[in-house]
């Protein structure tokens, strides 16, 4: 049963790939998200680089790592900004994918427009996500071993329960609490297909990374034989890594939107194989 589901997930990943090849501009959203996340990170790290004494209460020789109270405030602000960026561009990507599934021709501006229209929901969800993130960090820091294990378990459970939150926010325009409830309802309906299918998606993306890894290995070997060739191969591998790193989130967004549309609305997305979807959800039909 597990391997059947994994196979279906891989097939759905291939369908997502076909959709992305039909609408390659969808890859722009993960790129913009990555750039924005780097800017958020830089904006929080830079003040500490110029004021390294701020880090002394956190890293001290006697007690090791210890988070002061204001550290959690900074962490909350960082989580909030980071989650907002990620959810904003994921919302734009999913909205465009849903338009594409139903025969439309979405533009990047259409995706941004939908995300802007969902700003209250996105802000509310970023607030909830940041709060949960800080609480998990508090649990993790209470005890080095037990806290880390408990935090990891709770974090995984939270990720599963909120799997469909973003498409719910985009389509149903509900608040964070209702979005979590709807995500759980849809998750129960899929009987784990979405989660195991996500593993198939991860396998598909890993296979995309394999040629990049091989080129990088050959490049390292060639550095000692033909330096220019080795450098060129490493540059090519770096570019390939960047491209695949953007393709992966785009495929995940398309996959999530497709599973949501079929599970929540019973409609087969354009570009997806009807038989694959029906066999994947055969136990629910």
Secondary structure, 3 states (H helix, E strand, C coil): CHHHHHHHHHHHHHHHHHHHHHCHHHHHHHHHHHHHHHHHHHHHHHHHHHCHHHHCCCEECCCEECCCHHHHHHHHHHHHHHHHHHHHHHHHHHHHHHHHHCCCCCCHHHHHHHHHHCHHHHHHHHHHHHHHHHHHHHHHHHCCCHHHHHHHHHHHHHHHHCCCHHHHHHHHCCCHHHHHHHHHHHHHHHCCHHHHHHHHHHHHHHHHHHHHHHHHHHHHHHHCCCHHHHHHHHHHHHHHHHHHHHHHHHHHHHHHHHHHHHHHHCCCCCCCCHHHHHHHCCCCC
